[in-house]
Amino acid sequence: MSFSLVCNADKINNDLLKSYDALPADPYIKDGMKRFRTFSYGEVKNGKVDWNATKPFFQSNEANSYAGGIKRSFQHTGEEAKKFAQAIVTDALEKEWVNADHFFIGCHQIRVTADAKIVGYPAPEGFHHDETDFIAINLINEHNVNGAISFISDFNDTSNILFEKKLEPGQSLYVEDLKHKHYVSPFTPKLPNIETYRDIIGIAFYMNDR
C-alpha cells in the first residue's frame, strides 16, 4: 500500500458523531483559529489496543513547523473514538496493511470550525508528514463546508500531486507516511449563518515505540 481511499462509514455511529460536541479546545492552536482535540497513544498486541492515558504527542520541527518541537498534552480520547480506532486497527490487520503482531498507534480526534470571520485550517502546517509508518485519515462528519480538499504528494516534491479529492463523510485515506506528504486545504462556510465544522479521526501507526 502506498496510499488508498477506503470507505469506513459502517464504523461510524451517532454516539461517535455526538462525542465531537464535547471536545476541548486545542491549547496549541495559533492565530485565532478554532480547533478542538483529544489524543491517546496505544500499544497493540495481537490485535487489541492497550491505551496509555498519559503519553504526550510529539513531532519534530522538521515534520511540523507550526507546532513541532514541543511535547503536546491533550485530554484523553473518549470511548467512542477509541472504539472506532480499534475497528480501524482490526481492519488494517485483516487487510494486511499492517503485518505485525506488536505495534503502536496515536489516535487524534479533531474538530475544526469556521465562521464568517475565521477560516478553518485542517492542516495549518501545510504539506507534511507525521513521522509515522502510515496514517489513516478518517473523515467522520462535516457540515456546511466549502473547501477542505485532501491532497497527497510525492514525499520530496509537494508540487507532484498524486491524489486530490474532497472526501465524503465515512471515507478514509490510508497513506504510507515515509513515501508521501499530505495536506487538506482551508475551508469556509458554504452558506452564511450556519454552523460549519469538519470532524476527523487521524490514526498514526508506529512499528516502534515513540
N, C-alpha and C positions, 0 to 999 in steps of 0.2 A: 504494500500500500504506500503510495506517495501522497495522494490526497483522495478523498472520496466524499460524495454527498449521499447522506443516508436519511431515511425517514424514521424518526423515533416518536411519532405522535402517540403511539399506543402506550408510551411510558408516562404520559402527562395526564394528570387528573385535576379536579377542581381544588383539592387541598393544596397541591403544589402551586397552582395559579394564585390562590389566596395568600400563600405564605409571603409573596413579594410585598404585600401591603405592610408587613411588619419589619422589613429590612431596615437596619440602622444606616444613618448617613456614613459615607466613606470619609473618614477624617483626613485622608491623604490627598483628596481631590483639590485642585487649584483653580484659580482664575474664575471663580464664581460658577463653575459647572456643578451639576447636580447628579450625584451617583450614590447609590445605596448598595451595601455589600456585606456579605459574610464570607468566611473562608474556613475550611477544615482540611487537615492533612491526614491521610490514612495509609496504613500498611495492608497490603493484600497478600494473603496466604491461602492457597488452594481455592481461590475464587471469592473469598469473604473479606470484606473491608473491616479492619480494626481502626477506629478513629482516634486521633490524637487531638485533644481539645486545646492544647496549649502551644503547639508549634507555630511560630510566626511564618509569614510569607516573605521570601527574599528573591530579588532579581538584581543582577549587576547593572551598573550604569550603562554598560555596553548594550545589554538587551533592552533596557528601558530607560531612556534618557529623561523621561517625565517623572518617574517615581522610583527609580532604581537606586541601589547603593545603601538602602536602609532596610532594617527588619520591620515589616509592617504587621501589626497585630490587629485582627478583626474579631468581631463576635463570632462564636462557633456556629457553623451552619446547622440549620434546623433539620428535623427528622424527615420532612417531605423531600427536601433537596438531597439528603443522604440516601433515601430510598431510590431516587432517580439515578444518583451516581452509582449505586450498587447494580442497578439494572444495566447501565452502560458498561460497567466492568464485566458483568456476566456476558453481555452481547459481544464485547471485544474479544473475550476468551473463546466463545463458541465459534466466532468467525475467524479466529486465529490471526487477528490483528495484533494481539499480544501473545507471544509464545514463551510464557514464563509462569511458574507457579508462585513466584515471590517477587513483588514489585511494590511501588508506592504511587499514590495519587494525591493531587491537590484539587479540591472542589471549591470553585468560586461561583457563588450565587450573586448575580448583579442585576440591578435595575438602573437604567439611565433615563432621565426625563428631559423634556424640552418644553418651552413655552414661548410666548411672543417675544420675550426678551433674552432668553437663554437657549443657545443651540445645544443639542445633545451630541456628546462626543463619546462613542463607544470605545474608541482607541485613540486617546489624545496623544499617545507617543508615536503615532504614525505606523508605517510598516514596521513589523517587529517579529521577533521570535521569543519564546518563553523559556529557553534553556531546559527544555524537556526532551523526551524521546519522541512522543507525539501527543497531540492535544485533540480533544473532542469539543467542538464549539457548538453548543446546542441552543437554538432559538426556541424558547419556551412560549413566549407570547409577545405581541406588540399591539399598540393601539394608536391610531391617528398619526402614523409615522410617514414622513416624506423624506426619503433618503435611506441611509443605513445599508449601503451596498457592500457586500462582502467580496474581498479580493484575496487571491493567493498569487504570490510572485515567486520567481526564482530567488534562492537564498542570497546570491551575490549581486543580483541585478533586479532591483524592485521596479524598474521600467518594463521588465519582461513579465507581463501579466498572463498567468496560466489559467485563471478562473476569475469570473466576475458575475455575480448574481445577487439579487435581492432575495434573501432566504424567506421562506414561509414558516410560520409557527409549526413546530414539530420536525423541522429539518435540522440536520446536524452536519457539520463539516469535520471530518477526521483528517488531520494533517500531520505528516512527518515533520517535526519541528527542526530537525537537523538538515532538511533539504529545502525548506520553504520559509518565507515570511508571510504574515497575514495582516489584514487591515480591514476595518469597517469604516465607511465614510460617515461624516456627521449627518445629523437629521434635524428637521424642523417639524412643527405641526402641519399636518396636511390641511386641516381646517381650523380656523381660529376659535378660541374659547372652548376647546375640547381637550380634556386630559390627554397627554402624549407621553408614552413611555415604551421602552424596549427591555424585555426581560430575557436574560440568558443564564445558562449554567455552563461554565468552562471547566473541563476536567483534564488536568495535565497528568500524563503517565510518565513515571520515572522508573527506569530499570534499577537504579541505585538510590540509596537513601540520600537526602539532601541535608 
